[in-house]
Amino acid sequence: MHLGSADEHTVYEAETVGAILGTELIRRARTPGRVASVALDGKSAIEGSLVRESRPSHYLIDLLHDRVAAATRRHRDLALTLRWVPGHQDIAGNEQADCEAKLAAAGDSSSIRLLPPALRRPLPVSLAKAK
């Protein structure tokens, strides 16, 4: 998914959207197992997911919570976590995820039909970037 330019969106938004997409993939899996995690190499989305008060881009955290709830409703025995991993470490899928993120940043994207409905339209410009 291509968010838009760095003049309109923050790393926090990109990390949070990545967590939403990872959670959605787990939700759609036929048998994700009993334990699943979405690994992020930035801490801001993980920390943001713990805050319940409204702040800029919090609508994305609300969407993340919604996708986590949907995944755990579908897979009742699933323990789902968000976890931090150091960037560029030998973690399965990390390098591929970085490549896919670079393709998305260049404007390449999956079919819009594959996205959760709330991510099928352009995101509003970040308040932090609008200043």
Secondary structure, 3 states (H helix, E strand, C coil): CCCCCCCCCCHHHHHHHHHHHHHHHHHHCCCCCCEEEEEECCCHHHHHHCCCCCCCCHHHHHHHHHHHHHHHHHCCCCEEEEEECCCCCCCCCHHHHHHHHHHHHCCCCCCHHHCCHHHCCCCCCCHHHHC
